[in-house]
Amino acid sequence: MKTTELRIGNLVLLDGEEMIITGITKDYVYFEGGFSMISFTDIKGIPLTEEWLLKFGFKKTKMKGNKNLMEFIKGNFIIYLYEEIEVYFSIWDDITLKYVHQLQNLYFALTGEELEIKTN
């Protein structure tokens, strides 16, 4: 993973465990809970799924005519999830989101707000 792909607060995988980034330097990433000085090559993205979209407060709507395509809405932000294989942002057809941190970054860039995990 590249340093330019990440921001403080992003959720990523480290050794199969979901971690929150708390600091970034040129060569290392720092995590909540005491992990420090981890190389960028050890970090993986969390696959973006229906479960993650719902955790972030998106509402699922039914798509007529295509049972494999699902639509998720949060305010004016619309995401299309096709068979849980690829996620498309509604404005740019050529942009594919695959990981949670990509959605976090795009949402923040467009709305100025962080996506927060909803707790019941």
C-alpha positions in Angstrom: 0.0 0.0 0.0 1.2 3.5 -0.8 1.6 6.3 1.9 -0.6 8.6 -0.3 -3.6 6.2 0.0 -3.9 6.6 3.8 -5.1 9.1 6.3 -5.3 9.2 10.1 -8.5 7.5 11.1 -8.5 5.0 8.2 -9.4 1.4 8.9 -7.0 -1.2 7.5 -5.9 -4.8 8.0 -2.7 -5.7 9.8 -2.0 -9.4 10.2 -5.7 -10.1 9.6 -6.8 -7.7 12.4 -8.8 -4.5 11.7 -6.8 -1.5 12.9 -7.3 2.3 13.1 -4.4 4.5 11.8 -3.4 7.1 14.4 -0.2 8.4 12.7 1.7 8.4 9.5 5.3 9.2 8.6 7.2 8.9 5.4 8.1 5.3 6.1 5.8 4.0 8.9 2.3 3.8 10.1 1.1 4.0 13.8 -2.0 2.3 15.1 -4.4 2.6 18.0 -3.5 0.2 20.7 0.3 0.4 20.8 1.4 -0.9 17.4 4.0 1.3 16.0 6.5 1.6 13.2 4.7 -0.8 10.8 5.9 -0.7 7.2 3.4 0.2 4.6 4.0 -3.2 2.9 2.5 -5.0 5.9 -0.9 -3.1 5.6 -3.8 -4.4 3.6 -7.2 -2.9 2.7 -10.4 -4.2 4.3 -12.7 -5.4 1.4 -15.7 -3.0 1.0 -18.9 -5.1 1.5 -22.6 -4.5 2.2 -21.8 -5.0 5.9 -19.3 -2.1 5.9 -21.7 0.2 4.0 -24.4 -0.5 6.6 -22.0 0.0 9.5 -21.2 3.4 8.1 -24.9 4.3 8.1 -25.8 3.9 4.4 -29.4 2.8 3.7 -29.9 -0.1 1.3 -32.6 0.4 -1.3 -34.0 -2.1 -3.8 -33.0 -1.9 -7.4 -35.7 -2.8 -9.8 -34.8 -5.0 -12.7 -31.4 -6.2 -11.5 -31.2 -8.5 -8.5 -27.4 -8.4 -8.6 -27.1 -4.6 -8.2 -27.7 -3.0 -4.8 -27.9 0.7 -4.1 -26.8 2.3 -0.8 -27.6 6.0 0.1 -26.2 8.3 2.8 -27.4 11.9 2.2 -26.6 12.7 -1.5 -23.9 10.1 -1.6 -24.9 7.0 -3.6 -22.9 3.8 -3.8 -23.8 0.8 -6.1 -22.6 -2.6 -5.0 -22.6 -5.2 -7.8 -22.8 -8.8 -6.4 -20.4 -7.8 -3.6 -17.6 -7.9 -6.2 -17.2 -4.3 -7.1 -18.4 -1.0 -5.7 -19.1 2.0 -7.9 -19.5 5.6 -6.9 -22.4 7.1 -8.7 -20.8 10.1 -10.3 -17.7 8.5 -11.9 -18.4 5.2 -13.8 -14.7 4.5 -14.1 -13.9 4.7 -10.4 -14.1 1.4 -8.5 -13.9 1.2 -4.8 -12.5 -2.0 -3.3 -11.5 -1.2 0.3 -13.0 0.5 3.3 -10.2 3.2 3.5 -11.0 4.2 -0.1 -14.6 4.9 0.8 -13.5 6.8 4.0 -11.2 9.0 2.0 -13.6 9.7 -0.8 -16.5 10.4 1.5 -14.3 12.8 3.6 -13.0 14.6 0.5 -16.5 15.2 -0.9 -18.4 16.0 2.3 -15.8 17.2 4.8 -17.2 14.6 7.3 -15.8 11.4 8.6 -17.7 8.2 8.2 -18.4 6.8 11.6 -19.4 3.2 12.4 -22.9 3.1 13.8 -23.4 1.4 17.1 -26.8 0.0 18.0 
